[in-house]
């Protein structure tokens, strides 16, 4: 599966394409792909990009490094919460559970 081509490199996510397939790679291996605010924003954008592309028929989500994801990093940061709240509504076809609330 190494013949995917990088379609977009986010700060914490890589989005690859191969034909009608998209691969979303969680790319914070140094934290075992732990979720933080930027990770959530990048992941939501990558999911939206794949969902909005009429050429994508399947999406694979994988993690870089030794773990798929170790979970979320919980910190109280009101500024980060307000920045993310604008992007937290789920697009059509995306589960609300994928869109963390502030």
C-alpha positions in Angstrom: 0.0 0.0 0.0 3.0 2.3 -0.4 1.8 3.5 -3.8 -0.5 6.1 -2.3 0.5 9.7 -3.3 0.5 12.5 -0.8 -2.5 14.7 -1.6 -2.2 17.1 1.4 0.1 17.4 4.3 -1.5 18.9 7.4 0.4 19.7 10.6 -0.7 16.5 12.3 -2.4 14.4 9.5 -1.4 13.2 6.1 -4.0 12.7 3.4 -3.0 10.3 0.6 -4.8 9.3 -2.6 -4.6 6.2 -4.9 -7.4 5.9 -7.5 -10.7 6.0 -5.7 -9.2 5.4 -2.3 -8.1 8.0 0.3 -5.8 7.2 3.2 -5.8 9.4 6.3 -2.7 8.9 8.3 -2.6 10.2 11.9 0.9 11.6 12.0 2.0 12.3 15.6 4.1 9.2 16.2 6.1 10.9 18.9 2.9 11.1 21.0 1.5 7.8 19.7 -0.9 9.9 17.7 -2.5 11.5 20.8 -5.3 13.9 20.0 -5.0 17.6 20.7 -6.9 20.6 19.3 -4.7 20.9 16.1 -5.1 17.2 15.5 -8.9 17.5 15.7 -9.0 20.4 13.3 -6.6 18.6 10.8 -8.5 15.4 11.0 -11.9 17.0 10.5 -10.5 18.9 7.5 -9.0 15.7 6.0 -12.3 13.8 6.5 -14.2 16.7 4.9 -11.8 16.8 2.0 -12.1 13.1 1.3 -15.9 13.3 1.7 -16.3 16.2 -0.6 -14.2 14.6 -3.4 -16.6 12.7 -5.7 -13.7 10.5 -6.8 -13.2 9.0 -3.4 -15.1 5.7 -2.9 -13.3 4.4 0.2 -11.3 5.9 3.1 -8.7 4.1 5.2 -7.7 5.7 8.5 -4.3 4.6 9.9 -1.7 5.8 12.4 2.0 6.5 11.9 4.4 4.8 14.2 3.7 2.1 16.9 0.1 3.0 17.7 -3.1 3.9 15.9 -3.9 6.5 18.7 -3.2 6.7 22.4 -6.3 8.9 23.0 -6.8 12.6 23.8 -4.7 15.1 25.6 -7.0 17.0 27.9 -5.9 20.4 28.9 -7.9 23.5 29.8 -7.3 26.0 27.1 -10.2 28.4 26.4 -8.5 30.0 23.5 -8.0 26.7 21.7 -11.6 25.6 22.5 -13.0 28.8 20.9 -10.8 28.4 17.8 -12.0 24.9 17.3 -15.7 25.5 18.1 -16.2 27.1 14.7 -15.0 23.9 13.0 -16.8 21.5 15.3 -20.1 20.9 13.5 -20.2 17.7 11.6 -20.5 17.7 7.8 -23.1 15.5 6.1 -22.0 11.9 6.4 -19.7 12.4 9.4 -20.7 11.2 12.8 -21.1 13.8 15.5 -18.8 11.6 17.7 -15.9 12.6 15.4 -16.5 16.3 16.2 -15.4 17.0 19.7 -17.3 19.8 21.5 -15.7 22.7 23.3 
